[in-house]
Amino acid sequence: MTELARILATVDWARMAEPQNDGYDTEVTLRLAENSVTPLRPQPYRRRPTDGQATFCDSAVAVRRAPPRGMMTDALLPAPVDHPNIAAGGALLARWPAAYKQFTQLIDTVYPYTDPEQARMGDEALGSSSHSYEEDFGSVHATIDNVLGFAQALIHEMAHQKLRALGVSIETAERLITNSSSEEFESPIRKDRKRPMSAVIHAQYSFIHVTALDLYMLDNANGQRERQHILMLLARNVPRMQLGFEEVATHVKTDEAGRQFVDAFMCWSNEVLKRGQAELDANGYGAL
């Protein structure tokens, strides 16, 4: 039996969806990334040292100079590695301790970018553009112009990387999800076309993490202005995650491990969405 097979034979998949306080899912994710390859990731993951680079998140994660077109467009430009929003975004992520610890262990590099249009808007931009590559596990590309959006981007891309290590790529799945890649469904995020269920799961999984972070940030909001901005982000995310929840619940197909994983994920999602809607109702915010 290979090391990968031994790991898979002992995974408690019901504990792999939501970041665990004891780090169980982080450890399993790392072991899978370090002992597996995919068509897009031909080498097992090996964490890169910080190598004297700028760092954040308690010096655990390197901030490296972003490559041009690393976000697949000339419109987003490499940002300074010492931009103050980088450390501030890490501090916002730390409001969710389990996810913060997971981020520092699964992600070794962040490549910062700036969006000139967002930079002009400042705090009013309320968002971030981000990307991560399956062939480069442990890295995140994200714009840093809006600090709340940057914090969301960190957890968003970490969730994508985690799901890939578990065996679910964007266009297809090696395990857990068994829907045919030829079947297409409504994505909660991409509205220009229908997507395979693996892509719908990626969208739902990453943005439930974002929505949960919104709630943790809201719990510790620094002043009324920040609180209002977080509520606006929550009002953007909750309705589309509710639609995605229904799409997954209706159409997802799984293997046995996937049933355990998806059941746990949907239970956690339901809790996040109920609390998110309650916060919106209590504060008079509708969907944006």
Helices and strands as residue ranges (DSSP letters): H 3-10, G 13-15, H 24-34, E 54-56, E 61-63, E 77-78, H 84-93, H 97-106, E 109-114, H 116-121, G 122-125, E 130-131, G 134-136, E 139-143, H 147-165, H 197-219, H 224-251, H 256-283
